[in-house]
Amino acid sequence: MLHETLELLLTRWQSGELELGRLEHELRVAFLGTVLTPDVQVDMDRQRRCGFPEVVYAPGKTPDAIAAVFRAQQAFGQNSLATRVTLEQAEVVQGEFPAAVFQPMARTLVQINQSRSGEGRVIVVSAGTSDRPIAEEAVETARWMGCETELILDIGVAGPQRLLAQRDRLAQADAIVVVAGMEGALPSVVAGWVSVPVVAVPTSVGYGANLGGFAPLLGMLNSCAANVAVVNIDAGFKGGYLAGLIALQTK
C-alpha cells in the first residue's frame, strides 16, 4: 500500500499536478503519519502505535488550532479529545463540528468519528464534591476511550460509612480512579477493599498545608496499599487514560 501511494504521489508530481511543497506534505503524512497545520504537527500515527489518537491540551491554543487537529483526525476517521477547554474555545470549534460535545465541568470537548463498543469498566471516585471537576475529566477521558464508566461522588474518609456502602459497585470495576485533595488518604482506603489497580489523582483542593496538592501527592506516593499508582496533581486526564488502558487490557 505504501509503495502504491509513493508511486502515485511521484507520478502526480512528475506530471505537474502536484507542487513540490504539497508533495513534501503528502510524503510526510505517508511516511511519518504527520499532518502539518499552521500551529501544530498532528501525530496521525499515534493511534496505530499507542492505541488512541493524539489528545489536544487546549490552554495556549487558539480555537482554530484545536479545530485544525479535529479536522485532521476526522479525515483519518479518528476520534478527537481536547482537555482544559474554555467555553469560548468550545463554541468556536463546535461551529465547525456541531456534533462535538463540550462538558463544562470536565472542560473536555469530544468529537466521535468512529464508535467504540463499551469495553472495560472504569469507576471514578471523588473524595469530596470540590474534587469533582478533576474526577469528571477522568470520566470523560475513559469514556472517550470506549470504556464503560461510572462516577461515585463525595465518599471521603471523613465519613467512612459512605465508602463501605459502595463496596459492591467498586468490586465491579476493572480499574478505579480515586481523586482526592486535603490529605489524600482515600486511595489507600479504597485500594484495601478491591483487587484491581487504583490510580490516585491528587488535587489542589484543601487549606494552606495542602500546599497546592503537594500534601496529597506525597501522601499517595507513600501509600502502603500495593495496588496504588499515582499521577500528577489535578491530572484527571492522566488518571482516566491510565485506568482506561488497564481496563481495556482485561477484555
ABEGO torsion letter per residue (X at the ends): XAAAAAAAAAAAAAAGABBAAAAAAAAAAAAAGBBBBAABBBBAAAAAAAGBBBBBBABGBBAAAAAAAAAAAAAAGBBBBBBGBBAAAAAAAAAABAABBBBAAAGBBBBBABBBBBBEBBBBBBABAAAAAAAAAAAAAAAAAGBBBBBBBGABAABAAAAAAAAAAAAABABBBBBBBEAGAAAAAAAAABABBBBBBBBABEBAAAGGGAAAAAAAAABABAABBBBBBGBAAAAAAAAAAAAAAAX
